[in-house]
Amino acid sequence: MKKYSIVAAILGLVIGVIGVVAYGYTHDNYSTVTIDETKTINAKDINKIALESSLASVHFSPTKSDDITVHLHGGTSKKDFVFLVKTSGDTAKIEIRQKNEHLFQFSPFGFMSNQLQADVEVPQKMYSELKGHSQAGSITIEQISANHFDLDSSAGSIKANDLKGDVTAHSSAGSLKLTNIEGKLDLTDSAGSINVQLKAITHDIYASSSAGSVRIVTEQQPESLQMNLQTSAGHVDVNLSNVSYNTKERDRAIGSIGSGGPKLKLQSSAGSVSINKK
């Protein structure tokens, strides 16, 4: 009984501390302020775009203007924050973060305190690189061209539509959904599924999920393709014609269509893996 009493006391103390922290945080810091700011720079000499955000979800979209426009709006409890849009050589740098932000800063209710959205309008041209990193929400990007896209979300999903260029994308806390991408794909997800829909498979695809399924859908039957699909806790499904298999098991499939062609490597630790013709 004494042992259980000690455990109960410790649990009571922990709950009490959590209650005090929660009360203090919500009453002293969780007073939301409304943000509505817009910043613009000319993109004539811009070849790269680099966005780093620890306070907002991000939405990239094209514009017919010659300027890059960033509209930051929504609510936040972070009253002191940095919102920068500037040029450095041929790079447009966009920064949205809390002032005096620390590397190991932690707030128990930080995920509740921000409902900020950064809408980034980008002139329609071919960029060398577009980098978008968000620690506080999702990333959505559509109808933009770049040699390479580098997308990373620590607290949300990533959605990409109608992009021209190679894409590297990672999400730590959401799913990946990509549609009509013309380029190589290097996709990793730590806590969600990966779904890719293409008109045709013309480039190499690597996709790996630690906690969800991996699904590729193509509108056109590939004429040539090298496949390696495997899962640790699900099944593998291949719905394509003219596949020659080296290995075909419930949780693994290695095979090819024709000779040469793009390489397709899909794997999941906790879900199914599939490649299907629409």
Secondary structure, DSSP 8 states (H G I E B T S, - for coil): -HHHHHHHHHHHHHHHHHHHHHHHHHHHT---EEEEEEEEEE-TT--EEEEEESSEEEEEEEESSSEEEEEEEEEES--SEEEEEEEETTEEEEEEEETT--TT---TTGGGSEEEEEEEEEESSEEEEEEEEESSS-EEEES-EEEEEEEEESSS-EEEEEEEEEEEEEESSS-EEEEEEES-EEEEESSS-EEEEES---S-EEEEESSS-EEEEESS--SSEEEEEEESSS-EEEE-SS-EEEEEETTEEEEEESSS--EEEEEESSS-EEEEE-
